[in-house]
Amino acid sequence: MKSNSELQQDVIDELRWDPSTRDCEIGVAARDGVVTLSGEVASYAQKLAAESAAERVAGVRALAEDLKVRLPSSMERSDTDLAHACLNALKWDVDVPEEGLQLKVENGWVTLEGSVGTHFQRQAAERAVRYLTGVKGIINHALVKPSGVSTTEVGRKIKAALHRSAELDASRIQVEAHDGRVTLRGTVRSWAERTDAERAAWSAPGVTAIDDQIVVGV
């Protein structure tokens, strides 16, 4: 078990190691496995990179993120200009459905609304606009409305995916599925493993929501 100071230093070192966050001034605090990131970054992409870097560190059991995006003047753009850029990005991404999505832009924040057929498409829409210049944050309200898939089939496919993963001990994770809603329980060794388990569950067709109750422990 790492001490608070050891975990704090490991996260700081990981942020300095990652080229996306190496030059950012990010404050790091650690207590009982909970890591808090604070400060300002120059883009939404850097904010996401900082979160990912912290989650990769062994010993991180939970992440509290208080990073603010403050764009340099050269990256500022009007909401109208950004909205047009977002629409074009969604249009040109082959993984984003042509219909069903709407968006609005306010003060650099992009909100996605409407519905898609899979969580993969929901993620693709967010990914398409995530790295555009001028984006300060994304609120993804798009709903997943899949075609009919049996509860038994959803649970079976998720369990099979967990067993295929070389990074996970599937025997420590329990899966319950009902009407597209999936509950994950159990214990994993790191926050990254917890994220991998949730990602595997979201990949199953028919999943509309996930209640991730997995605990990061030993």
Secondary structure, DSSP 8 states (H G I E B T S, - for coil): ---HHHHHHHHHHHHHHSTTTTT--EEEEEETTEEEEEEEESSHHHHHHHHHHHHHSTT--EEEEEEEE---GGG---HHHHHHHHHHHHHH-TTS-SSSEEEEEETTEEEEEEEESSHHHHHHHHHHHHTSTT--EEEE--EE------HHHHHHHHHHHHHH-TT--GGGEEEEEETTEEEEEEEESSHHHHHHHHHHHHTSTT--EEEE--EE--
